[in-house]
Amino acid sequence: MLKMAFQTTRSMIIEPGASTRLATHAREMGCSSVLLVTDAGVIAARLLDAVLDGFEREAMAVTVFSQVQADPPEAVILAAVDAARACGADCVVGLGGGSSLDAAKLAALLACSNESLAQVYGINQARGPRLPLILVPTTAGTGSEVTAVSVVTTGEGEKNVVISPLLLPDLAVLDAELTLGLPAHVTAATGIDAMVHAIEAYTTKHLKNPISDCLAREALRLLSGSLFRACNDGTDLAARENMLLGASLAGMAFANAPVAAVHALAYPVGARFHVPHGVSNALVLGPVMRFNFEAVSHLYAQLAPIVLPGIFGSEMLKANALVDYLGSLAGELKLPTRLRDVGIAESDIEALAIDAMKQTRLLGNNPREVRLEDVRAIYREIL
């Protein structure tokens, strides 16, 4: 008999222009003072202009915290918490990429619960309560708006996580207009990140379930069918919306059927060399899929017709075609394809491999056991 649980964000709005009404939604939650957590890139792209106009129309107090950086360190999280307390925020809005959304989650939790960041690391360590929370992604990648996870950089090459249902927002707003004009390389990297979420959720060793499988398949359909369109034409609103929805569906999938070795090997690359998370995932995706092939080729074969419509032949042929296609996707989208392209040398492999092996939470989900020598070999394969 099936035994499972499934959690996701309580409410979602999917509509172009919906981000201009964030103040209205905050007021409906009974809030009067908002901390808006974002990054300098969002401000430079003027994505906040219409959002802040909406707060002005509603005569609602809003304080912008824009110090978030990629793979945010603990200091940034604590600064956001301090900002929430200083302005007397009774609501937190995260608007930006996954790092901004992760920082907003923790700001909403820690500013209200008075727990320390160290106390909430791990699975279900947070006790709450938290402030009302609204998340608005501006990239189609992490799916952070529908996951109960926040990732924090805790040292060179190391990340820690907070996993708790308390981090699921009260509302997620998917406004594709915020992603119009996103540079092609960012669109490509975040899109591949979302595809990795779907693939790893579908092939994970633990907690794979019928709901996550459905979400992963539909996410891959939307993402693979729109990725090149979105990269080639930054103004294609339909493609952008497909990417945004696909990333959220993939987020729902992996939030319940967790990711594995692709992420475990990508994390040290991002943490040590400040490589964007999507690029790190894209670099290791092909070799990790080949490493896992013997364990999940039948699942790859099930996904192949979604990504490669019209493919036919044996299960083995379809599975190999999927791995070959996804392994070449970064190059087709003009992303780095070798570790040396992002400044990594042979002398760095051992430290990366040791850091990757520390990701026991992720490696335990991999469909094939991963040993230190396997990690070394995978990194060397793409050096």
C-alpha positions in Angstrom: 0.0 0.0 0.0 1.1 3.5 -0.8 2.4 5.5 2.2 3.4 9.1 1.5 3.0 12.8 2.4 3.0 15.8 0.1 3.6 19.4 1.0 3.7 22.6 -1.0 2.8 26.3 -1.0 -0.6 27.1 0.4 -1.7 29.5 -2.4 -0.3 30.6 -5.9 -1.2 33.3 -8.3 0.0 32.9 -11.9 -0.7 36.0 -13.9 1.4 38.6 -15.9 1.5 41.8 -13.9 0.4 40.2 -10.7 3.5 41.5 -8.8 2.2 45.0 -9.0 -0.5 44.0 -6.5 1.7 42.6 -3.8 0.7 45.3 -1.3 -2.9 44.4 -1.8 -2.1 40.7 -1.0 -0.1 41.8 2.1 -2.9 43.9 3.3 -5.4 41.0 2.9 -3.1 39.1 5.2 -3.6 41.8 7.8 -0.1 43.3 7.3 0.9 47.0 7.3 4.7 47.0 7.1 6.7 44.9 4.6 10.4 44.0 4.3 11.1 43.4 0.6 14.2 41.1 0.3 15.9 41.3 -3.1 19.3 41.9 -4.7 21.1 44.7 -6.5 20.6 43.1 -9.9 16.8 43.2 -9.5 17.0 46.9 -8.7 19.4 47.6 -11.6 16.9 45.9 -14.0 14.2 48.2 -12.5 12.0 45.2 -11.8 10.9 46.8 -8.5 9.6 50.0 -10.0 6.0 48.9 -10.7 6.1 46.8 -7.5 6.9 49.8 -5.3 4.4 51.9 -7.1 1.8 49.3 -6.0 2.9 49.8 -2.3 2.6 53.5 -2.7 -0.9 53.2 -4.1 -1.9 51.1 -1.1 -0.1 53.6 1.3 1.7 50.6 2.8 5.1 51.0 4.4 7.8 49.0 2.6 11.6 48.7 3.3 13.8 47.3 0.6 16.7 45.0 1.7 18.9 44.5 -1.4 22.1 43.1 0.0 21.4 39.5 -1.1 24.2 37.9 -3.1 24.3 34.5 -4.9 24.7 31.6 -2.5 24.1 33.9 0.5 26.4 33.6 3.4 25.2 33.6 7.0 26.0 37.3 7.4 23.5 38.3 4.7 20.8 36.2 6.3 21.4 37.9 9.7 21.5 41.3 8.1 18.1 40.7 6.6 16.7 39.6 10.0 18.1 42.7 11.5 16.4 44.8 8.8 13.1 43.2 9.4 13.3 43.9 13.1 14.5 47.5 12.6 11.6 48.4 10.3 9.0 46.6 12.4 8.0 44.4 9.5 4.9 42.3 10.0 5.4 40.7 6.5 8.3 39.6 4.4 8.3 39.6 0.6 11.1 37.9 -1.3 11.5 39.0 -4.9 14.3 37.7 -7.1 16.2 34.5 -7.8 16.5 31.6 -5.5 19.0 33.3 -3.2 16.7 36.2 -2.5 13.8 33.8 -1.8 15.9 31.7 0.5 17.0 34.7 2.4 13.4 36.0 2.7 12.2 32.7 4.1 14.8 32.8 6.9 14.3 36.5 7.6 10.5 35.8 8.0 11.3 32.9 10.4 14.1 34.3 12.5 12.8 37.8 12.9 9.6 36.4 14.4 10.7 33.3 16.3 13.9 34.7 17.9 15.6 31.4 17.1 19.2 31.6 16.0 20.3 30.6 12.6 22.5 27.8 14.1 19.4 26.4 15.9 17.4 25.9 12.8 19.9 24.2 10.5 18.9 20.7 9.6 15.5 19.0 9.1 12.5 20.2 11.1 14.6 22.0 13.7 12.8 25.3 13.3 10.0 25.9 15.8 8.5 29.2 14.6 6.4 31.2 14.5 7.3 33.2 11.4 6.0 36.4 9.8 3.6 36.2 6.8 5.6 35.4 3.7 5.1 36.1 0.0 7.6 34.8 -2.6 8.0 36.2 -6.1 10.6 34.5 -8.4 12.3 36.5 -11.2 14.1 33.5 -12.7 12.7 30.2 -13.7 15.0 27.8 -11.9 15.2 27.1 -8.2 11.5 26.7 -7.5 12.3 28.1 -4.1 8.8 29.6 -3.9 7.3 26.1 -3.4 10.0 24.4 -1.4 10.5 24.1 2.4 14.3 24.6 2.0 16.7 27.5 2.4 20.4 27.0 1.5 23.1 29.1 3.3 26.8 29.2 2.5 28.6 28.5 5.8 32.2 28.4 4.7 34.5 27.9 1.8 33.1 25.1 -0.2 30.4 24.3 2.3 26.6 24.9 2.5 24.1 24.2 5.1 20.3 23.9 4.8 17.2 24.7 6.8 14.4 22.3 6.0 11.0 23.0 7.5 7.3 23.4 6.4 7.5 26.8 8.1 9.6 28.0 5.1 6.7 27.4 2.7 5.2 30.8 1.9 1.6 31.8 2.4 1.6 33.0 -1.2 3.7 32.5 -4.3 3.3 34.9 -7.2 4.4 33.8 -10.7 4.6 36.9 -12.9 6.2 36.1 -16.2 6.6 39.8 -17.0 9.3 39.9 -14.4 11.4 37.5 -16.4 11.1 39.3 -19.8 14.5 40.3 -21.1 16.4 38.0 -18.7 19.8 37.4 -20.4 20.0 34.2 -22.4 22.8 32.8 -20.3 20.8 33.2 -17.1 17.7 31.8 -18.8 19.7 28.8 -19.9 21.4 28.1 -16.6 18.3 28.5 -14.5 16.2 26.5 -17.0 18.7 23.6 -16.8 18.6 23.8 -13.0 14.8 23.4 -13.1 15.2 20.4 -15.4 17.7 18.8 -13.1 15.2 19.2 -10.2 12.6 17.3 -12.3 15.0 14.6 -13.4 16.4 14.0 -9.9 12.9 14.0 -8.3 11.9 11.3 -10.9 14.9 9.1 -10.2 15.5 9.7 -6.5 16.0 6.7 -4.3 13.8 8.0 -1.5 10.2 9.4 -1.4 9.6 9.2 -5.1 5.8 9.1 -5.4 2.9 9.4 -8.0 2.4 13.1 -7.3 6.0 14.1 -7.7 6.3 11.9 -10.8 3.4 13.7 -12.4 4.8 17.1 -11.5 8.3 16.1 -12.8 7.0 14.9 -16.1 4.9 18.0 -16.7 7.7 20.3 -15.6 10.0 18.6 -18.1 7.4 19.0 -20.9 7.1 22.7 -20.2 10.8 23.4 -19.7 12.2 21.4 -22.6 9.6 22.7 -24.9 10.2 26.4 -24.1 13.9 26.7 -23.1 15.3 27.5 -26.5 12.4 29.8 -27.3 13.0 31.7 -24.1 16.7 31.9 -24.7 16.4 33.0 -28.3 13.7 35.6 -27.7 13.7 37.3 -24.3 10.3 38.9 -25.0 8.4 35.7 -25.7 5.9 35.9 -22.8 4.3 32.5 -23.4 7.7 30.8 -23.3 8.6 32.7 -20.2 5.4 31.7 -18.4 6.0 28.1 -19.4 9.5 28.3 -17.9 8.3 29.9 -14.7 5.5 27.4 -14.2 7.8 24.5 -15.2 10.3 25.6 -12.6 7.6 25.7 -9.9 6.3 22.3 -10.8 9.8 20.9 -10.7 10.2 22.6 -7.3 7.1 20.9 -6.0 8.4 17.6 -7.2 11.9 17.8 -5.6 10.6 19.3 -2.4 8.8 16.0 -1.8 11.1 13.6 -3.7 14.5 15.0 -3.0 17.5 15.7 -5.3 20.7 13.7 -5.3 24.2 13.5 -6.7 23.9 16.2 -9.4 23.3 18.7 -6.6 25.8 17.2 -4.3 28.6 17.6 -6.9 27.3 21.0 -8.0 27.3 22.6 -4.5 31.1 22.7 -4.0 31.7 24.1 -7.4 29.3 27.0 -6.6 30.5 27.5 -3.1 34.3 27.4 -3.8 34.4 29.1 -7.2 31.2 31.3 -7.1 29.8 29.6 -10.1 26.0 30.2 -10.5 24.1 27.2 -9.3 22.4 26.5 -12.6 25.8 26.4 -14.4 27.2 24.1 -11.7 24.3 21.7 -12.2 24.7 21.9 -16.0 28.4 21.0 -15.7 27.9 17.8 -13.8 24.5 16.7 -15.1 25.7 14.6 -18.0 28.4 12.6 -16.2 26.2 12.0 -13.2 23.4 10.7 -15.4 25.8 8.3 -17.1 27.1 7.2 -13.7 23.5 6.4 -12.6 22.5 4.8 -15.9 22.7 1.2 -14.7 20.3 1.9 -11.9 17.6 4.1 -13.6 17.9 3.6 -17.3 14.2 2.4 -17.3 13.2 5.8 -15.8 15.3 7.7 -18.3 13.5 5.8 -21.1 10.2 7.0 -19.6 11.3 10.6 -19.7 12.9 10.5 -23.1 9.7 11.0 -25.2 8.8 14.0 -23.1 12.1 15.8 -23.8 12.6 14.3 -27.3 9.1 14.0 -28.8 8.8 11.4 -31.5 11.7 9.3 -30.3 11.2 5.5 -30.8 13.1 2.3 -30.3 14.2 0.2 -27.4 14.2 1.3 -23.8 18.0 1.4 -23.9 18.1 3.5 -27.0 15.7 6.0 -25.6 17.5 6.2 -22.3 20.9 6.8 -24.0 19.3 9.4 -26.3 18.1 11.4 -23.2 21.4 11.3 -21.5 23.3 12.3 -24.7 20.8 15.2 -25.3 20.9 16.5 -21.7 24.7 16.1 -21.5 25.1 18.3 -24.6 22.5 20.9 -23.6 24.9 23.3 -21.8 27.1 23.5 -24.9 24.1 24.0 -27.2 23.0 26.9 -25.0 26.5 28.4 -24.9 27.1 27.7 -21.2 30.5 26.5 -19.9 31.0 22.7 -20.5 34.3 22.1 -18.7 35.4 22.8 -15.1 38.4 24.6 -16.5 36.0 27.0 -18.2 35.0 28.3 -14.7 38.6 28.4 -13.3 38.9 25.0 -11.8 42.2 23.1 -12.2 43.3 19.5 -11.6 44.7 20.6 -8.3 41.2 21.6 -7.1 39.6 18.2 -7.7 40.5 16.6 -4.4 39.0 19.5 -2.3 35.9 19.5 -4.5 35.5 15.7 -4.1 35.9 15.9 -0.3 33.3 18.7 -0.1 30.9 16.8 -2.3 31.1 13.7 -0.1 30.0 15.9 2.9 26.6 16.3 1.2 25.4 13.1 2.7 21.7 14.3 2.8 21.8 14.5 -1.0 24.1 11.5 -1.8 21.8 9.3 0.2 19.0 10.0 -2.3 21.1 8.9 -5.3 19.9 5.8 -7.0 23.4 4.4 -7.1 25.9 4.5 -4.3 28.5 7.2 -4.7 32.0 6.8 -3.4 34.9 9.3 -3.2 36.7 7.8 -6.1 33.5 8.0 -8.2 33.2 11.8 -7.4 36.9 12.3 -8.4 36.3 10.5 -11.7 33.2 12.5 -12.5 35.0 15.8 -11.9 38.0 14.6 -13.9 35.7 13.6 -16.8 34.6 17.2 -17.2 37.8 18.9 -16.3 
